[in-house]
Amino acid sequence: MLNYLVLFLFAISIVGCVEIENRPNFKDWQKENLSQSLIGLEPRLDSLVVKSDILNIDTIYRSMTGPYSSFTLVDLSDIKEKVIWLTGYQCKVFNAKNDQQILDDYLCHNNLNYGEPDSYPWDIKTLGSEKRIFTLTAGQTRIALPTGTGIPIYTPNNLAFFSQALNHNTFPINMDTYQEITIFFYSNKHAPNEMKALYPQTPFVTTQIGGPEGGFNSPTSDLYSPVLICGIDSNSSCHISYPPNAKYNPYADDYGRTYTGHWKLSKNDEVWTTNITNMLNLTENAIAMAAGSHMHPYAEKLELWDLSKNQKLHELGASNYQNKIGLSTIEYTSKLNISLKKNHQYALRSYYNCSDSTTGHTGMANMCLYIQE
């Protein structure tokens, strides 16, 4: 029996977080500070490789429960130019004892984040405290942005990544692992002419865990203590945190309702729908050019909907292994041309079907959209 559970987060007019200062958008900053054409220089794609801390796997670790390293610096100080263009990201997992690559079964996730985003010379449109750029996970270990596009990075501020291990199937075990990430980029001087700037925005499915009935911010006469927590999930759970001064916080509304981005899977079909209009934070019409996702085992697909037109805009599928727990593939696409209207309402709809009687499986679903500046 399909357990169709719908949570519509009814949009409010105030979106996004409080701006720390009045900074220009990237396009305006680019016009004033970057050369648009450098005759005679051939495009040259560079890469940078960094290893995580050691993560010891000594038992079964379900999604979001494994050992993790919350901060690994990606030092950009050797790059002489102040701006580079990220074009791709890759993560591999290795056995630390012999430096041999192992299956991505042991990769829970790896997140690349902006460094010191509040001190960028231009405004970063990405929401969340950590300003996530890329997420890789089992089933999706490499992302390449569309040709001729990139995410501009201010090199004096460096980058950082979060890494967490996973183990659904192997026991007994005692293995030291590490994650090796590769960043692919153009320095501005060696970038193709007329690069299109993208920014990442990662809306996600939420489920209600407390407070009165009703949709997000739906008025109610029930009295509940105001919730001040900007993020219910733990530090290791891959949630996108929001600062205390955020005008919009997807984990709590004004009427005492609380939400989480991770939930316990039941042993049947589950469909969750979340209004993500505020998470997109569209201040103007925009184009989404690529999309990836982070989902857990037993996920089937994740859909992006335009609620104003009652139209499905895109779908990312997930394939599960037949002989073990885990996702073999999560769909990623770099050939999108999705028109996003600032006055429309949008939603994510996730589909799970957990066939395992083992307890402790959790669901989550986010869609990282790469949107043209």
Helices and strands as residue ranges (DSSP letters): E 3-7, H 26-33, E 45-51, E 55-57, E 68-74, E 83-95, E 100-102, G 104-106, E 107-114, G 117-119, E 132-137, E 142-144, E 149-154, G 155-157, E 159-165, E 175-187, G 188-190, E 196-201, E 207-210, G 235-237, E 258-260, E 263-264, E 269-275, H 277-280, E 286-295, E 299-306, E 311-320, E 327-330, E 338-340, E 346-353, E 362-363, E 365-372
